[in-house]
Amino acid sequence: MKKLIALSLVVLLGSHFFGNSIMNALAGETETLAFEKYYTSIEIQKGDSLWSIAGSYLENSGMTTAQYVKELKNINGLKEDTIHSGQYLTVVYFASESN
């Protein structure tokens, strides 16, 4: 019985030590950039569409083009996809804190 308790204690302490070492090593390997959400206003140019604008600004957003277009429409109070050159549109973009 004492051998079983001693063995259990050794296994528990060993797994704790090696588990922490492995987790710390893995944590040091994966460095992810934190992206902040920013807003800016752009002037719509001839030939622009919500879909082309989405393609230009959705990088690092985690959204699909369709989701980004929906976000653009929501931010700007648009009910349709139609936009006209000369108008201004608020767009959201994502950049790392170091940029």
Secondary structure, DSSP 8 states (H G I E B T S, - for coil): -HHHHHHHHHHHHHHHHHHHHHHHHHHHH-----EEEEEEEEE--TT--HHHHHHHH-TTS---HHHHHHHHHHHHT-SSS---TT-EEEEEEEEETT-
